[in-house]
Amino acid sequence: MNALPIKENLKKYTGTESCPIRNVIARFSGKWSILVLCVLSENEATRFNEVDKAIPDISPKVLTDTLKNLEASGLVSRKLYAEIPPKVEYSLTALGRSLMPHIENLIGWAVENFEAIKCK
């Protein structure tokens, strides 16, 4: 086996700015991001309190930060209605929806392998 392909692969992942794995997965790999994306994928538009109720162990501050990060990454959109009190709804963007089949595959793999992994 030629060592060149290994060196070439290592070059792809060591460049912090150019590594697709580091830069893309970092956008949704936080502790709560995938769960938030899953909740948002179940509805066209979801209010903050609905997400908070669906994930009861996330603090409001962390949920706010997670939603802001997902919005900044282009995976979630935020719509503010000019009402009193203000009404805000979150939904997946087209980019976020295109990510969901991959997340669903990961969830399926996790469910299938949960017992084997948690016992380690």
Secondary structure, DSSP 8 states (H G I E B T S, - for coil): --SHHHHHHHHHHH-TTT-HIIIIITTT-STTHHHHHHHHHTSSSEEHHHHHHHSTTS-HHHHHHHHHHHHHTTSEEEEEE--SS-EEEEEE-HHHHHHHHHHHHHHHHHHHHHHHHHT-
